[in-house]
Amino acid sequence: MILRRLTDAFRKQDWFTVAVETLIVVLGVFLGLQVNNWNVARVMRTDEADLLSRMIVEAEDARGDMADYLSLNTLILTDAKSLAVRLSDKEDCLAMDDGMKALILGVGDFPPPRFSLASANEALETGRLSLIKSPEIRNGVRDMADQMTFIDRQWQRYIRIKQDAEQAAYGAAGLGLTSEQDLDARPGMAMWSGLDQYRIQTPEGICGNAEIIALASNATITQHLYTIYVGQVSTKLDAYAASLATYSEDGRQLIQATAEQVE
C-alpha cells in the first residue's frame, strides 16, 4: 500500500517545475559564487594598485636620496684623493692651511645610506608581494631589495677602514681644540663654527708619514669602490622605478579599456 502511494505520488509529480526550481537554485549558487569571485578579484586589484602606488612613491624618493648620496660620496672621494696626495708632499702638507686641515678632519667621513624600500621589503616579508601579478615585477622587487641590502653591507664592511684611518690621522696630527670656549654647546650636542677651533699640534707626525699615507690611501680605495657600488645600484634603481611605473600605467589602461567594453 505504501509503495503504491509512493509510486502514484511519483507519477503525479510536476517534473518540469522541479527542473525549473533546481535550475534556479543552481544558477543562484553559481551567480553567488561568481559575484564573490568578482569581489575578491576587485579587492585584489585594488590591493595590488595600492601596493604598486606605495612602491612607486618610495622608489622615486629613494632615487632622489640615492642621487644626493652618490654626489656626496663623489665629493668625499675627491677629498680623500687630495688628502693622500698632499700627505705625500711633505712641504705642502706642513703648510697646514685651512684646506689641508679640512682634509684631515674629513678623513673618516663616510655617511651611512639612509634610503630604503620599506613597502617593498614589507611585501616580501609578509607575502603580499604575491598581489603583483607580473612575475617580472616580483623578481625586480626581490632583486632591488637585495641591491639595497648589498649597499648597507658594503658600508658596514668598509666603515672600520675609514675609522682606522681617522683615528691614526687624528693621533699623528695631534688634533686638538684651541680653547674650551670654542665649543658652541647645545643640549645633547656640540656645534662647530669653523676650522679655527681646531689645532694641528704635530703636523710633522702626519706629513710624509708612510703609515698614515698608506691608511689614507686605503681609505681612498675604499671610498672609490663604495662610490662605484652606489652608482651601479643607483642605475638599477632607475630601471626598477621605471618598470613599476610602466606596469602600473599598463594596468590602469587595461582596467579602463575593460570598463569601456562593459559600457
C-alpha positions in Angstrom: 0.0 0.0 0.0 2.7 2.4 1.0 4.7 1.5 -2.1 1.7 2.1 -4.3 1.1 5.5 -2.8 4.7 6.5 -3.3 4.5 5.3 -7.0 1.3 7.3 -7.6 2.9 10.4 -6.0 6.0 10.0 -8.1 3.9 9.8 -11.3 1.9 12.9 -10.4 5.0 15.0 -9.6 5.4 18.0 -11.9 8.9 17.4 -13.1 9.0 20.5 -15.2 8.5 22.6 -12.1 11.1 20.6 -10.3 13.6 21.1 -13.1 13.0 24.8 -13.2 13.3 25.2 -9.5 16.5 23.1 -9.5 17.9 25.2 -12.3 17.1 28.4 -10.4 18.9 27.1 -7.3 21.9 26.0 -9.3 22.0 29.4 -11.1 21.7 31.2 -7.9 24.6 29.3 -6.3 26.7 29.8 -9.5 25.9 33.6 -9.6 26.6 33.9 -5.9 30.0 32.3 -6.3 30.7 34.3 -9.4 29.9 37.6 -7.7 32.1 36.5 -4.8 34.9 35.8 -7.2 34.4 39.1 -8.8 34.5 40.9 -5.5 37.7 39.0 -4.5 39.3 39.9 -7.8 38.3 43.5 -7.4 39.7 43.6 -3.9 43.0 42.0 -5.1 43.2 44.5 -8.0 42.7 47.3 -5.5 45.3 45.9 -3.1 47.7 45.4 -6.0 47.2 49.0 -7.2 47.7 50.3 -3.6 50.9 48.3 -3.1 52.2 49.4 -6.5 51.4 53.1 -5.7 53.3 52.9 -2.5 56.3 51.2 -4.1 56.4 53.7 -6.9 56.4 56.6 -4.4 59.1 55.1 -2.3 61.2 54.2 -5.3 61.1 57.8 -6.6 62.0 59.1 -3.1 64.9 56.6 -2.9 66.1 57.7 -6.4 66.4 61.3 -5.3 68.0 60.3 -2.0 70.5 58.0 -3.7 71.4 60.6 -6.3 72.2 63.0 -3.5 74.1 60.3 -1.6 76.1 59.5 -4.7 77.0 63.1 -5.2 78.1 63.4 -1.6 80.3 60.3 -1.8 81.8 61.6 -5.0 82.9 64.8 -3.2 84.2 62.7 -0.3 86.2 60.6 -2.7 87.7 63.8 -4.3 88.8 65.0 -0.8 90.2 61.5 0.1 92.4 61.6 -3.0 93.5 65.1 -2.3 94.5 64.1 1.3 96.5 61.1 0.2 98.4 63.3 -2.4 99.1 66.2 0.0 100.3 63.9 2.8 102.9 62.7 0.4 104.1 66.2 -0.4 105.7 67.0 3.0 106.4 70.7 2.3 102.9 71.3 1.1 101.4 69.3 3.9 103.4 71.2 6.6 102.0 74.5 5.5 98.8 73.2 7.1 96.4 75.7 5.5 92.7 75.6 6.1 92.3 73.3 3.1 94.7 70.7 4.5 93.2 71.0 7.9 89.7 70.3 6.4 91.0 67.3 4.6 92.4 65.8 7.8 89.2 66.5 9.7 87.2 64.7 6.9 89.4 61.6 6.6 86.8 59.5 8.3 83.7 61.0 6.6 81.6 58.0 5.5 77.9 58.7 5.9 75.6 55.7 6.1 72.9 55.1 3.5 69.6 56.5 4.7 67.3 55.4 1.9 65.1 52.3 1.9 62.3 50.5 0.1 60.1 49.9 3.2 56.9 48.9 1.3 58.8 46.5 -1.0 60.5 44.9 2.0 57.3 44.6 3.9 55.6 43.0 0.9 58.5 40.5 0.7 58.4 39.6 4.4 54.6 39.3 4.6 54.0 37.5 1.3 51.9 40.4 0.0 54.2 40.6 -3.0 52.0 37.8 -4.5 49.4 40.6 -5.1 51.6 41.7 -8.0 50.5 39.5 -11.0 53.7 40.1 -13.1 56.5 37.6 -12.3 58.9 40.1 -13.8 57.9 42.8 -11.4 58.0 40.4 -8.4 61.6 39.4 -9.4 62.5 43.0 -9.9 61.3 43.8 -6.3 63.4 41.0 -4.9 66.5 42.0 -6.8 66.2 45.6 -5.8 65.8 44.7 -2.2 68.9 42.6 -2.4 70.8 45.6 -4.0 69.8 47.8 -1.1 71.0 45.2 1.4 74.2 45.0 -0.6 74.9 48.7 -0.2 74.2 48.6 3.5 76.5 45.6 4.0 79.3 47.3 2.0 79.0 50.3 4.2 79.2 48.1 7.3 82.2 46.3 5.8 84.2 49.5 5.0 83.4 51.7 7.9 86.1 50.1 10.0 88.7 51.0 7.4 87.6 54.6 7.4 87.6 54.8 11.2 91.1 53.3 11.5 92.4 55.9 9.1 90.6 58.6 11.0 91.9 57.5 14.4 95.5 57.2 13.2 95.5 60.5 11.4 94.0 62.4 14.3 96.5 60.9 16.7 99.5 61.6 14.5 98.4 65.1 13.7 97.9 65.9 17.4 94.4 67.2 16.7 93.0 69.4 19.4 90.8 72.4 20.2 92.2 75.9 20.5 90.1 76.5 23.7 87.1 75.3 25.6 85.2 78.4 24.7 85.3 77.5 21.0 82.6 74.9 21.6 79.1 76.2 20.9 77.3 73.9 23.3 73.7 72.9 22.9 71.8 70.3 25.0 72.9 66.9 23.9 75.2 68.0 21.1 78.1 70.3 20.2 78.1 72.6 17.1 81.3 73.6 15.5 81.5 77.0 13.9 84.8 76.8 11.9 88.2 75.4 11.3 89.8 78.0 13.6 88.5 75.9 16.5 90.9 73.0 15.6 94.6 72.9 16.1 97.1 70.5 14.4 99.7 70.3 17.1 102.1 67.9 15.4 101.9 68.3 11.7 105.3 66.7 11.3 103.7 63.5 12.7 101.3 63.2 9.8 103.1 64.8 6.9 105.2 62.4 5.0 104.3 59.6 7.4 104.3 56.4 5.3 101.9 54.6 7.6 99.4 57.4 7.6 99.7 57.8 3.9 99.0 54.1 3.4 96.0 54.3 5.7 94.7 57.3 3.9 95.2 55.7 0.5 93.4 52.6 1.7 90.5 54.7 2.8 90.5 56.3 -0.6 90.3 53.0 -2.3 87.5 52.0 0.0 85.6 55.2 -0.9 86.3 54.7 -4.6 84.9 51.1 -4.5 81.9 52.1 -2.4 81.1 55.0 -4.8 81.2 52.7 -7.7 78.8 50.3 -6.0 76.4 53.1 -5.1 76.5 54.3 -8.8 75.7 50.8 -10.0 72.8 50.4 -7.6 71.5 53.9 -8.5 71.3 52.8 -12.2 69.4 49.7 -11.2 67.1 51.7 -9.0 66.3 54.0 -12.0 65.3 50.9 -14.1 63.3 49.5 -11.2 61.3 52.7 -10.7 60.6 52.9 -14.5 59.4 49.3 -14.6 57.0 49.8 -11.7 55.6 53.0 -13.4 55.2 51.2 -16.7 53.4 48.2 -15.2 51.1 50.5 -13.2 50.2 52.5 -16.2 49.6 49.4 -18.3 47.3 48.1 -15.6 45.3 51.3 -15.4 44.8 51.3 -19.2 43.7 47.7 -19.2 41.1 48.4 -16.4 39.9 51.5 -18.3 39.5 49.5 -21.6 37.6 46.8 -19.8 35.2 49.3 -18.2 34.6 50.9 -21.6 33.8 47.5 -23.2 31.3 46.7 -20.4 29.5 50.0 -21.0 
